[in-house]
């Protein structure tokens, strides 16, 4: 069996509206040095059937199992065969044809580290390093942040700004009142579980936010905690590597500089 160099590890859950465009924008960039593993959280919207077609065409390997997003990423990692893992290119978004440029940048400037893309979920690292760190934990949000913190504790974390995502799914379904409350509750709970701050220092917090926060805080006592005394910011400048010289020509100078300023400021 051919041994891939890079394993693209994807999580999927109910992305039928974006799946074909997203997968197409990714597969067009790949050659036989890549494999694609999709961990599907037992989707119910028809996206799992689409993924099975890709599997029959030997374009992906599909693993269907009920899981959180963190466990889904871990399942994909454990089934990967490549020396390097590319994670976070999930089926919500479409992608620019820059993957090979990102890989070139990684090998030249960040080799051996866990490299995160600021503002995007993209993560690139050696498979052995991720396994040695323990991989992803059972989290629905902040699973990448928590993993990167563990990498930083061993001075194996770096971040950069690289324009991988072309279009982003805004998840309008989360704007419905009930869905919005559920989404906020889960986000608050997971932030509490990893010890990440929820509200900015000068943010005005409404009554409904407080109710959701205290509900999440109470429920977090019944879940495993992943807190630590290690102070970590995923955009701490001491971990930053400037990647502008590697950006492909699909961004003109003004677009590139604007993107850089906005993301670095954030």
C-alpha positions as CSV (number, residue, x, y, z in Angstrom):
1,X,0.0,0.0,0.0
2,X,1.3,3.5,-0.9
3,X,2.6,5.4,2.1
4,X,1.4,9.0,2.0
5,X,3.5,11.8,3.3
6,X,0.6,14.0,4.5
7,X,-2.7,13.0,6.1
8,X,-5.5,15.5,5.9
9,X,-7.7,14.8,8.9
10,X,-11.2,16.2,8.6
11,X,-14.2,16.1,10.9
12,X,-17.7,16.3,9.6
13,X,-21.2,16.8,11.0
14,X,-24.3,17.7,8.9
15,X,-22.5,19.8,6.3
16,X,-24.6,18.7,3.3
17,X,-25.0,22.3,2.0
18,X,-21.2,22.9,1.8
19,X,-19.7,19.5,1.6
20,X,-19.3,19.1,-2.2
21,X,-17.8,22.6,-2.8
22,X,-15.6,22.2,0.2
23,X,-14.3,18.8,-0.7
24,X,-13.8,19.8,-4.3
25,X,-11.7,22.8,-3.4
26,X,-9.5,20.5,-1.4
27,X,-9.2,17.5,-3.6
28,X,-8.2,19.6,-6.6
29,X,-5.0,20.5,-4.8
30,X,-3.9,16.9,-3.9
31,X,-1.6,14.4,-5.4
32,X,-0.5,10.9,-4.4
33,X,1.6,12.3,-1.5
34,X,-1.7,13.0,0.3
35,X,-4.4,10.9,1.9
36,X,-7.7,12.2,3.3
37,X,-9.4,10.8,6.4
38,X,-12.9,12.0,7.3
39,X,-14.2,11.3,10.8
40,X,-18.0,11.8,10.5
41,X,-20.1,12.3,13.6
42,X,-23.0,10.1,12.4
43,X,-24.4,12.9,10.2
44,X,-28.2,12.8,9.6
45,X,-28.6,15.3,6.8
46,X,-27.3,13.2,3.9
47,X,-23.7,14.3,4.1
48,X,-22.6,10.9,5.2
49,X,-24.0,9.4,2.0
50,X,-22.0,11.8,-0.1
51,X,-18.9,10.9,1.9
52,X,-19.5,7.3,1.2
53,X,-19.4,8.1,-2.6
54,X,-16.0,9.7,-2.1
55,X,-14.9,6.6,-0.2
56,X,-16.1,4.3,-3.0
57,X,-14.1,6.4,-5.4
58,X,-11.0,5.9,-3.2
59,X,-10.7,9.6,-2.7
60,X,-11.1,9.5,1.1
61,X,-11.1,7.1,4.0
62,X,-14.3,7.5,6.0
63,X,-14.8,6.6,9.7
64,X,-18.3,7.1,11.1
65,X,-18.6,7.3,14.9
66,X,-20.5,9.4,17.3
67,X,-18.0,11.8,18.9
68,X,-17.2,15.3,20.0
69,X,-15.2,17.4,17.6
70,X,-12.0,16.8,19.6
71,X,-12.6,13.0,19.6
72,X,-13.4,13.2,15.9
73,X,-10.0,14.8,15.3
74,X,-8.3,12.2,17.5
75,X,-10.0,9.3,15.6
76,X,-8.7,10.7,12.3
77,X,-5.2,11.1,13.8
78,X,-5.1,7.5,15.0
79,X,-6.1,6.3,11.6
80,X,-3.7,8.5,9.7
81,X,-0.7,6.9,7.9
82,X,1.2,10.1,6.8
83,X,4.3,11.5,8.5
84,X,2.5,14.9,8.8
85,X,-1.0,15.7,9.9
86,X,-3.0,18.6,8.4
87,X,-6.1,19.2,10.5
88,X,-8.8,21.8,10.6
89,X,-9.7,21.8,6.9
90,X,-13.3,20.8,7.7
91,X,-16.3,20.7,5.4
92,X,-17.8,24.1,6.5
93,X,-15.5,26.2,4.3
94,X,-13.9,26.2,0.9
95,X,-10.2,26.6,0.4
96,X,-7.7,28.6,-1.6
97,X,-5.3,26.5,-3.8
98,X,-2.4,27.3,-1.4
99,X,-1.9,24.0,0.5
100,X,1.4,23.2,-1.1
101,X,2.6,26.7,-0.4
102,X,1.6,26.2,3.3
103,X,3.5,22.9,3.4
104,X,6.6,24.5,1.9
105,X,6.5,27.3,4.5
106,X,6.1,24.7,7.2
107,X,9.2,22.7,6.2
108,X,11.3,25.8,5.7
109,X,10.3,27.8,8.8
110,X,8.4,25.7,11.3
111,X,9.6,22.1,10.9
112,X,8.9,19.8,13.9
113,X,6.5,22.2,15.6
114,X,2.8,22.3,15.9
115,X,1.9,25.1,13.5
116,X,-1.5,26.9,13.9
117,X,-3.1,29.3,11.4
118,X,-4.4,32.4,13.3
119,X,-8.1,33.1,12.6
120,X,-8.5,29.6,11.0
121,X,-8.6,26.1,12.4
122,X,-5.7,24.9,10.2
123,X,-3.1,23.0,12.1
124,X,0.0,21.2,10.7
125,X,2.4,19.0,12.7
126,X,4.3,15.7,12.6
127,X,2.1,12.8,13.4
128,X,4.6,11.5,16.0
129,X,4.7,14.8,17.7
130,X,0.9,14.9,18.0
131,X,0.8,11.4,19.3
132,X,3.5,12.2,21.9
133,X,1.5,15.2,23.1
134,X,-1.6,13.0,23.5
135,X,-3.5,14.4,20.5
136,X,-6.9,15.9,20.9
137,X,-9.1,15.7,24.0
138,X,-12.8,15.2,24.4
139,X,-13.9,18.8,23.7
140,X,-16.5,20.3,21.4
141,X,-14.8,23.7,21.2
142,X,-11.2,24.9,22.0
143,X,-9.9,21.4,21.2
144,X,-7.2,22.9,19.0
145,X,-6.3,25.7,21.5
146,X,-6.0,23.1,24.3
147,X,-3.7,20.9,22.2
148,X,-1.6,23.9,21.1
149,X,-1.2,24.9,24.8
150,X,0.3,21.5,25.6
151,X,2.6,22.0,22.6
152,X,3.7,25.4,23.9
153,X,4.5,23.9,27.3
154,X,7.2,21.9,25.5
155,X,8.2,24.8,23.2
156,X,6.7,23.0,20.2
157,X,4.1,25.6,19.3
158,X,4.2,28.2,16.5
159,X,1.6,30.3,14.7
160,X,1.3,32.2,11.6
161,X,-1.2,34.0,9.3
162,X,-1.8,32.1,6.1
163,X,-4.9,32.7,3.9
164,X,-6.1,29.1,3.5
165,X,-9.9,29.6,3.7
166,X,-11.6,31.2,0.7
167,X,-15.2,31.2,1.9
168,X,-16.5,30.6,5.3
169,X,-19.8,29.0,6.4
170,X,-21.5,31.6,8.7
171,X,-23.8,29.0,10.3
172,X,-27.0,31.0,10.1
173,X,-28.8,28.1,11.8
174,X,-27.1,29.2,15.0
175,X,-28.9,32.5,14.9
176,X,-32.2,30.9,15.8
177,X,-32.9,31.6,19.5
178,X,-32.8,28.0,20.8
179,X,-29.8,27.0,18.7
180,X,-28.0,30.2,19.8
181,X,-28.5,29.4,23.4
182,X,-27.4,25.8,23.0
183,X,-24.3,26.9,21.0
184,X,-23.4,29.6,23.7
185,X,-23.9,27.1,26.5
186,X,-21.5,24.5,24.9
187,X,-19.0,27.2,24.1
188,X,-19.0,28.6,27.6
189,X,-18.8,25.1,29.1
190,X,-15.8,24.1,27.0
191,X,-14.0,27.3,27.7
192,X,-14.5,26.7,31.4
193,X,-13.2,23.1,31.1
194,X,-9.9,24.3,29.5
195,X,-9.5,27.4,31.6
196,X,-9.9,29.9,28.8
197,X,-11.5,33.2,29.5
198,X,-15.1,33.7,28.3
199,X,-15.7,37.5,28.6
200,X,-13.4,40.3,27.8
201,X,-12.3,42.6,30.6
202,X,-14.6,45.5,29.7
203,X,-17.4,43.5,28.0
204,X,-20.9,44.2,29.2
205,X,-22.5,40.9,30.1
206,X,-26.2,40.6,29.9
207,X,-28.6,38.7,32.2
208,X,-29.1,35.9,29.6
209,X,-25.4,35.5,29.2
210,X,-24.9,35.2,33.0
211,X,-27.6,32.6,33.2
212,X,-26.0,30.5,30.5
213,X,-22.6,31.0,32.0
214,X,-23.6,29.8,35.5
215,X,-25.5,26.8,33.9
216,X,-22.4,25.9,31.9
217,X,-20.1,26.4,35.0
218,X,-22.3,24.0,37.0
219,X,-22.4,21.4,34.3
220,X,-18.7,21.6,33.8
221,X,-18.1,20.0,37.2
222,X,-19.5,16.8,35.7
223,X,-17.0,16.8,32.9
224,X,-13.3,16.2,32.7
225,X,-11.2,19.4,33.2
226,X,-8.2,20.3,31.1
227,X,-6.9,23.3,33.1
228,X,-3.3,24.2,33.9
229,X,-1.4,27.0,35.5
230,X,0.6,27.5,32.3
231,X,-0.2,30.9,30.8
232,X,-0.9,30.7,27.1
233,X,-2.2,32.8,24.3
234,X,-2.4,31.3,20.9
235,X,-1.4,34.6,19.3
236,X,1.5,35.4,21.7
237,X,4.1,37.2,19.4
238,X,6.9,35.1,20.9
239,X,5.5,32.1,18.9
240,X,4.8,34.0,15.7
241,X,6.4,33.3,12.3
242,X,5.9,35.8,9.5
243,X,4.7,34.0,6.4
244,X,4.0,36.9,4.0
245,X,6.8,36.1,1.7
246,X,5.3,32.7,1.1
247,X,1.8,33.9,0.3
248,X,0.8,32.8,-3.2
249,X,0.1,35.4,-5.9
250,X,-3.7,34.9,-5.8
251,X,-3.7,37.7,-3.3
252,X,-2.7,41.1,-4.6
253,X,-0.5,43.2,-2.4
254,X,-3.2,45.4,-1.0
255,X,-5.4,42.4,-0.1
256,X,-2.5,40.6,1.5
257,X,-1.4,43.6,3.6
258,X,-5.0,44.2,4.7
259,X,-5.5,40.6,5.7
260,X,-2.2,40.6,7.6
261,X,-3.0,43.8,9.5
262,X,-6.5,42.7,10.5
263,X,-5.6,39.2,11.6
264,X,-2.5,40.3,13.5
265,X,-4.5,43.1,15.2
266,X,-7.1,40.6,16.3
